Amino acid sequence: MNKCIWARCLDIEFLNSVSRCLLLSVEVEQSNAAIFQEPRRVVVTVGIPPGADPPELAERLDDAIDEAAGRDVETSVHYITVERG
């Protein structure tokens, strides 16, 4: 699956509504299989406002990613403070 498909499997409206989160990136690490590469790990980077507590998104995102992949995929969520003017 390519990165666009992964981004679509995430509930972007939900992310953007939680503490004004902003989906910044989705990185997918593939397995080393030559022909049928499978996602091994997905890293989701979310921007949050200064001073905001990071919301607990990892479990919800992991469930969505596992469902899209049809198997358990290691999922990490990174939070970055984003200040807008």
MOLIN-V111583 format. One line per field, one symbol per residue. psi: psi as a letter, one per 20 degrees, with the letter a starting at -180 (. if undefined). burial: 1 if it has 16 or more other C-alpha atoms within 10 Angstrom, else 0. A space follows every 10 residues. Layout:
psi = ???
burial = ???
This chain:
psi = prhggghhiq nhggghiokk qpogqopppq rjpggnpqph qpoppppqqp iqppqniggg ggggggghhj rppppqpppp pppq.
burial = 0000011011 0000100000 1110010100 0000000111 1111111110 0001001000 1111110110 0010111011 00000
